[in-house]
Amino acid sequence: MPENRLFTVNEFADYSRTTKDTLIHYDKIGLLTPALRGENNYRYYSGGQLAVVNVIRIFARTRIVAQRDKRQKRYYDTLVCKRGFGTAK
């Protein structure tokens, strides 16, 4: 993907393997703003912004895994303590 070329939100969604709605959400919350807003208010993204999307995706996955692991540990701790198998560490 050429870094200096601009892509429409639909093209960029395809390249980044995400959805148009996700990109619009990222824009609304200020996480990933388009490289350019056209006079027609269309969003245009640069090829270089693909790396940003990948970093966002990595952080999102890491957070999800961390939350899942925390829930599993809490479940394990509760199970161990209730069954009297010793103290959870």
Buried (B, 14 or more C-beta within 10 A) or exposed (E): EEEEEBBBBEBBBEBBEBEBEBBBEBBEEEBBBBBEEEEEEEBBBBBEBBEBBEEBBEEEEEEEEEEEEEEEEEEEEEEBEEEEEEEEE
